[in-house]
Amino acid sequence: MQIELAEKYHDTAIGREGQEVISPCVQCGQCTFVCPTFRLLDDEWDGPRGRIYLIQHLLEGKTPSADLLPPAYTITTLEGKTLAANLQMHLDRCLTCRSCEAACPEGVRFGRLLDIGRELVEREMPRTFMERAWRRALKTTLPHRSRFTAVLRTTQALRRFLPAGLRARIPTRRAAGHWPSQGHARSMVVWEGCVQPALAPGINAAAARVLDRFGIRLIPAADGCCGALSQHMSAMRDARAHMRHNIDSLWPLFEAGAETLVLTASGCGAHFRDYGHLLRDDPNYSEKARRVSELTRDIAEVVSEEWRNGEGPALSDHHKGRRIAYQSSCSLQHAQRLNGVVEELLKRAGYKLVRVSYPFMCCGSAGAYSILQRELSESLRKDKLNNLLSCRPQGIATSNIGCLNHLAETSPVPVNHWVELLEDSFLPAQMS
């Protein structure tokens, strides 16, 4: 796709990257059919191809209009509003699931283009006071572990006094589980994160117990946000501040001998893998950011490799044949392209994985999306749960805290991180 940058974007990083990302697009439309919002809304502007057109015209300094697309494309706009007025809405509606990237035959990096489009819109189309206030509240609470934990514990304490509809949206408190204290020659760092320690502290503890069985000590890193939440809300300055802080926290651990950075939240993992790109122009952090990206691995990769290279822990029989529906998070299957890794681990552990239709579709969580786009998020969750539950599983497994919390809100069966199920399948150490 040809693009002629507006003069104000000539010789700018945002202009060069936008041009580079858009150029390979041939407008074939294969991305459209795997896009959750297009499938839900049947609107070209709410699909990747339409959004690419919108961002292209922003970079060219043109006002988007409905005649940008050929007549055959499906187009709807809000009654009484121009497309330009709806532009921000169409970009906000994107989940950043990156299913389109996995489907694109030309390798268009749509996630990066979306960040550019959102940043431009944020500059040129100021939000209403209420929108700004709501987003600011999220950005100053969710990424900060202590603040989020305080809010969560308060709402959990008041849960029984709330109306049923609101009560269902507040997650119940989960047990943390013990952290192994045994020392090993090998060590890895696990990122604690911002919301996961409060919502599901048992996940990282289970990961530590699993790796302990493979002779690896898991060291918790300082808590904090990976930066993804701020980035997806177009607060790039905040996102980069989080990234720099995290690099400073991790670097001494790597220098002390930690082999890799392990992530149990695939959304954070996808973002850490992008540090090298996002901080490529920072003279003080570019090299360290690149190294952090290289050292980032999902817990599934680590366990798969360790189990492949050795016998692994002895397995119990009490869970064998238990029917599990696995929901592969978008950040694991589309962003990190780790398809099939978790599934093989669960099968090896003795679980029976049921067939799930449309496994590539997003559950609707997508970070703050489930808060900012509640109606769309709930529709996507309903579809996802229908697909997950169609073969009557006894439980649902997933690989990301956002998906886990979102699905658990209305799921009739338990929802767990897959590493918790894997750890549950091992015989106790003293019996193996």
C-alpha positions in Angstrom: 0.0 0.0 0.0 1.4 3.4 -1.0 1.5 6.2 1.5 2.5 9.8 1.1 3.3 11.2 4.5 2.0 14.6 5.5 4.8 17.2 5.8 4.6 17.3 9.6 5.4 13.5 9.7 8.4 13.7 7.3 11.6 12.7 9.0 9.8 11.6 12.2 10.1 8.2 13.9 6.3 7.8 14.0 6.0 8.7 10.3 8.9 6.3 9.2 7.5 3.4 11.2 4.0 4.0 10.0 5.1 4.0 6.4 7.2 0.9 7.0 4.4 -1.1 8.6 1.7 -0.1 6.1 3.7 -0.6 2.9 3.5 -4.5 2.8 -0.3 -4.4 3.1 -2.0 -5.5 -0.2 -5.6 -5.1 1.1 -6.4 -8.8 0.6 -8.8 -8.9 3.5 -7.6 -12.2 5.1 -7.2 -10.4 8.4 -10.9 -9.3 8.3 -12.3 -12.8 8.8 -10.3 -13.5 12.0 -11.0 -10.1 13.6 -13.3 -10.4 16.6 -14.8 -6.9 16.3 -15.5 -7.2 12.6 -17.2 -10.6 13.1 -19.2 -9.1 16.0 -20.1 -5.7 14.4 -19.9 -6.5 10.6 -18.3 -3.1 10.0 -15.3 -2.6 7.8 -14.0 0.3 10.0 -14.0 -2.2 13.0 -11.7 -4.6 11.1 -8.0 -4.4 10.5 -8.3 -3.3 6.9 -10.6 -0.4 7.7 -8.4 0.7 10.6 -5.3 0.6 8.4 -7.1 3.0 6.0 -7.9 5.3 8.8 -4.4 5.4 10.1 -3.0 5.8 6.6 -5.1 8.9 6.1 -4.1 10.3 9.5 -0.4 9.9 8.5 -1.2 11.6 5.1 -2.9 14.5 6.9 -6.3 13.8 5.3 -9.7 13.8 6.9 -11.1 10.2 6.8 -14.4 9.9 4.9 -16.6 7.0 4.0 -15.6 7.1 0.4 -12.1 5.9 1.3 -13.1 2.3 0.8 -14.5 0.6 -2.3 -18.3 0.4 -2.3 -18.2 -3.4 -1.9 -16.8 -3.1 1.7 -19.3 -3.2 4.6 -19.4 0.2 6.1 -21.6 1.6 8.9 -21.1 4.7 11.0 -23.0 6.1 14.0 -26.1 8.0 13.0 -25.6 11.7 12.7 -21.8 11.6 13.0 -19.1 11.7 10.4 -16.5 9.0 10.1 -13.8 11.4 11.3 -15.8 11.9 14.6 -16.0 8.1 14.9 -12.3 7.5 14.2 -11.3 7.4 17.8 -14.1 5.0 18.6 -13.1 2.5 15.8 -9.5 2.5 17.1 -10.6 2.2 20.7 -12.7 -0.9 19.8 -9.7 -2.8 18.7 -8.7 -5.5 21.2 -5.0 -5.5 20.1 -5.5 -9.3 20.0 -3.2 -9.5 16.9 -5.1 -12.3 15.3 -4.9 -10.3 12.1 -1.1 -10.5 12.3 -1.1 -14.3 12.5 -3.4 -14.4 9.5 -1.6 -11.8 7.3 0.3 -13.4 4.4 2.4 -10.2 4.0 3.5 -10.0 7.7 1.9 -6.6 8.4 2.7 -5.7 12.1 -0.8 -4.3 12.8 -0.2 -4.0 16.6 2.6 -1.5 16.0 0.5 0.4 13.5 -2.4 0.6 16.0 -0.1 2.1 18.6 0.9 4.8 16.1 -2.7 5.5 15.1 -3.9 5.8 18.7 -1.0 8.1 19.6 -1.9 10.4 16.7 -5.6 10.4 17.5 -4.8 11.1 21.2 -2.7 14.2 20.1 -5.2 15.6 17.6 -8.6 14.6 18.9 -8.8 15.4 22.6 -11.2 13.2 24.7 -14.0 14.4 26.8 -13.3 15.4 30.4 -15.1 12.2 31.7 -13.1 10.0 29.3 -9.8 11.5 30.4 -10.7 11.3 34.1 -11.7 7.6 33.8 -8.6 6.6 31.9 -6.4 8.5 34.3 -8.0 6.7 37.2 -7.2 3.3 35.5 -3.6 4.4 34.7 -2.9 5.5 38.2 -4.5 2.4 39.8 -4.1 -0.8 37.8 -0.3 -0.6 37.1 0.5 0.0 40.7 0.3 -3.2 42.8 -0.2 -1.6 46.2 -3.0 0.7 45.0 -4.8 -2.0 43.0 -4.5 -4.5 45.9 -6.0 -1.9 48.3 -9.0 -1.3 46.0 -9.5 -5.0 45.4 -9.4 -5.9 49.1 -11.8 -3.2 49.9 -14.3 -4.3 47.3 -13.9 -7.9 48.3 -14.6 -7.0 51.9 -17.8 -5.2 50.8 -18.8 -7.9 48.3 -21.7 -9.4 50.2 -23.4 -6.0 50.6 -23.4 -5.3 46.9 -26.2 -6.1 44.3 -25.9 -9.5 42.7 -24.8 -8.1 39.3 -22.0 -6.1 40.7 -21.0 -8.8 43.2 -20.4 -11.3 40.3 -17.8 -8.9 38.9 -15.6 -8.9 42.0 -13.3 -11.9 42.0 -13.1 -14.0 45.2 -9.9 -14.1 47.0 -7.5 -16.9 45.9 -4.9 -18.7 48.1 -1.2 -17.9 47.5 0.3 -21.4 48.1 3.8 -22.0 49.4 7.0 -20.9 47.6 9.7 -23.5 47.6 12.8 -22.6 49.7 15.2 -25.2 48.3 18.3 -23.7 46.7 19.5 -24.8 43.2 22.5 -24.0 41.2 20.3 -22.8 38.3 18.1 -19.7 38.8 15.5 -17.8 36.8 13.6 -14.6 37.4 9.8 -14.5 37.4 8.0 -11.2 36.9 5.4 -10.6 39.6 3.4 -8.1 37.7 0.8 -5.5 38.9 -2.6 -7.2 39.2 -1.8 -10.9 39.2 -0.3 -11.0 42.7 -3.6 -9.6 44.1 -6.0 -11.5 41.8 -4.2 -14.9 41.7 -1.1 -15.1 43.8 -1.0 -18.9 43.5 0.0 -18.8 39.8 3.6 -17.7 40.3 3.9 -19.9 43.4 2.8 -22.9 41.3 5.3 -22.0 38.6 8.0 -21.9 41.3 7.1 -25.3 42.6 7.0 -26.7 39.0 10.5 -25.4 38.2 11.7 -26.5 41.6 11.0 -30.1 40.5 13.3 -29.5 37.5 16.1 -28.1 39.7 15.6 -24.4 39.0 15.1 -21.7 41.6 12.6 -19.1 40.7 13.4 -15.6 42.0 10.5 -13.1 42.2 11.4 -9.7 40.7 10.2 -6.4 42.1 6.5 -5.9 41.4 5.3 -3.5 38.8 3.5 -3.1 35.5 5.2 -4.3 32.3 3.9 -1.1 30.6 1.4 -2.8 28.3 -1.7 -1.2 30.0 -0.4 2.3 29.6 0.7 1.7 26.0 -2.7 0.3 25.0 -4.3 3.5 26.4 -1.9 5.6 24.3 0.1 6.8 27.4 3.4 6.1 25.8 5.4 8.3 28.2 4.0 6.3 31.1 4.7 3.0 29.3 8.3 3.8 28.7 8.8 5.0 32.3 7.5 1.5 33.4 9.8 -0.2 31.0 12.9 1.7 32.1 12.1 1.1 35.8 11.7 -2.7 35.1 15.0 -2.9 33.2 16.7 -1.3 36.2 15.1 -3.8 38.6 15.9 -6.8 36.4 19.5 -6.0 35.4 21.2 -6.8 38.7 19.5 -10.2 38.8 20.8 -11.0 35.3 24.2 -9.9 36.3 24.0 -12.2 39.3 23.5 -15.2 37.1 19.7 -15.5 36.5 19.3 -17.4 33.2 16.1 -15.9 31.9 13.0 -13.8 32.6 10.0 -16.1 33.1 6.5 -14.8 32.5 3.4 -16.6 33.7 1.1 -13.8 32.3 1.4 -14.1 28.5 0.2 -10.5 28.0 3.2 -9.2 30.0 5.4 -11.7 28.1 4.4 -10.3 24.8 5.1 -6.8 25.9 8.5 -7.7 27.4 9.5 -9.3 24.1 8.8 -5.9 22.5 11.0 -3.8 24.8 13.9 -3.9 22.4 11.8 -2.3 19.7 9.9 0.1 21.9 13.1 1.5 23.4 15.3 1.2 20.3 15.9 5.0 20.1 16.7 5.4 23.8 20.5 5.9 24.0 20.6 4.8 27.7 18.3 1.8 27.5 18.3 0.5 23.9 20.9 -2.2 24.5 19.6 -3.4 27.8 16.0 -3.4 26.4 17.1 -5.6 23.5 18.8 -8.0 25.9 15.7 -8.2 28.2 13.6 -9.0 25.1 16.0 -11.8 24.2 15.9 -13.2 27.7 12.1 -13.2 28.0 10.4 -16.6 27.9 6.9 -17.8 28.7 6.8 -20.4 31.5 5.4 -22.9 28.9 8.6 -22.6 26.8 10.8 -23.2 29.9 8.8 -26.2 31.2 8.6 -27.8 27.7 12.3 -27.5 27.2 13.2 -28.9 30.6 10.8 -31.8 30.3 12.1 -32.6 26.9 15.6 -32.7 28.1 14.9 -34.9 31.2 12.4 -37.3 32.6 10.4 -34.8 34.6 8.5 -35.4 37.9 6.4 -38.5 38.4 2.7 -38.0 37.7 -0.2 -38.9 39.9 -3.3 -40.7 38.6 -6.1 -38.8 40.4 -6.5 -36.2 37.6 -6.0 -38.5 34.5 -8.7 -38.2 31.9 -10.1 -35.0 33.5 -11.7 -33.0 30.7 -10.1 -29.6 30.2 -11.0 -26.9 27.7 -7.8 -24.9 26.9 -8.2 -21.2 26.0 -5.0 -20.1 24.4 -4.7 -16.4 25.1 -4.2 -14.0 22.1 -0.9 -12.8 23.6 0.4 -16.4 23.6 -0.9 -17.7 20.3 -0.9 -14.5 18.1 1.7 -12.2 19.7 4.3 -14.8 20.8 3.3 -17.5 18.3 3.5 -20.3 20.9 0.8 -22.5 19.6 0.5 -26.0 20.8 3.1 -25.8 23.6 0.7 -25.7 26.6 -1.6 -28.2 25.0 1.2 -30.8 24.7 2.2 -30.2 28.3 -1.3 -30.7 29.6 -1.7 -33.9 27.5 1.6 -35.2 28.8 0.4 -34.6 32.3 -2.7 -36.8 31.6 -5.4 -34.3 31.0 -7.9 -34.8 28.2 -8.2 -31.7 26.1 -11.7 -31.2 24.6 -12.2 -29.7 21.2 -12.7 -25.9 21.2 -14.3 -24.2 18.1 -12.7 -20.9 16.9 -9.7 -21.2 19.2 -8.2 -18.1 17.6 -11.0 -15.8 18.8 -10.4 -13.4 21.7 -12.3 -13.8 25.0 -12.8 -10.0 25.3 -10.5 -9.4 28.2 -7.6 -7.5 26.5 -6.3 -5.6 29.5 -8.4 -2.6 30.3 -10.7 -3.3 27.3 -13.1 -5.3 29.5 -13.6 -2.1 31.6 -13.5 0.5 28.8 -15.6 -1.5 26.3 -17.8 -3.5 28.6 -20.6 -4.3 26.2 -18.3 -5.6 23.4 -16.2 -7.4 25.9 -19.2 -9.3 27.4 -20.4 -10.3 24.0 -17.0 -11.7 23.1 -16.8 -13.5 26.4 -20.3 -15.1 25.9 -19.2 -16.4 22.5 -15.9 -17.7 23.9 -17.5 -19.5 26.8 -20.1 -21.1 24.5 -17.2 -22.5 22.5 -15.2 -23.6 25.5 -18.2 -25.3 27.2 -19.7 -27.0 24.2 -17.9 -30.3 24.9 -18.7 -30.2 28.6 -15.3 -29.8 30.2 -14.7 -30.1 33.9 -12.5 -27.1 33.9 -11.0 -24.3 31.8 -7.3 -23.6 31.5 -5.7 -20.4 30.2 -2.3 -18.7 30.1 -3.0 -15.1 31.1 -4.4 -13.5 34.2 -6.7 -11.2 32.3 -8.4 -14.1 30.5 -8.6 -16.1 33.7 -10.3 -13.3 35.6 -12.6 -12.3 32.8 -13.8 -15.9 32.0 -14.1 -16.9 35.7 -16.6 -14.0 36.2 -19.4 -16.0 34.5 -18.0 -19.5 33.9 -19.9 -22.4 35.6 -16.8 -24.5 35.7 -13.4 -23.6 37.5 -10.9 -21.5 35.5 -7.3 -21.9 36.3 -3.9 -21.0 34.9 -2.5 -24.1 33.1 0.6 -24.2 35.3 -1.6 -24.7 38.4 -3.1 -27.8 36.7 0.3 -29.1 35.7 1.7 -28.7 39.2 -1.4 -30.5 40.5 -0.6 -33.5 38.3 2.8 -34.1 39.9 3.2 -36.6 42.7 4.5 -34.9 45.8 8.3 -34.7 45.8 8.7 -37.1 48.6 6.7 -39.8 46.8 8.4 -39.4 43.3 
